[in-house]
Amino acid sequence: MTMLQDPGFWYAVAFVIFCALAFVFTRKPAASWLDEEIAKIRKELEQARQLRAEAEASLADYQRKQSEALSEAKTIIKRAHEQAAEIKSKAETDLNAALERREKQALNRIRRSEAEATEEIKNKAVDMALALASKTLAALNDDAMSAKLLDHAIDELPKTAPASSKAKAA
């Protein structure tokens, strides 16, 4: 019976009784509080799952939209390159045609200028020949001979003059 007189024993008994009473009276409120906390955590987990599912759906949607936008951008760039090539080709064709037209115009102007210069030189030569013939005839001072030579030179002019001077004379 020494054990009944030991204060450590009574502390142990009191502690066990306290724990038993605490367990009996606090079990239901503690359990309900724990159940409420568990329910809150489950609800939060479910909301987190839903948010995650929504986020994954949004991510997949944005990735799809991004790939569509990239595809559309590539199509637009391809179309722009094709149009640029067409425009470049047309511009080159137009430039070549314009250069050919200008070259033909320049060649025609050169030919006309050459023809006019040749005509002018021929006319000057004829004028100089007539003037020289007139001086020579005047120097001879023979009116009969001068008249004959002048008539002969006048008769020869249409044969030696170019076709354009004939057209001018007509």
Summary of the structure (lengths in Angstrom):
residues: 170
radius of gyration: 61.9
end to end distance: 171.0
largest distance: 195.1
contacts: 342
relative contact order: 0.03
helix: 96%
strand: 0%
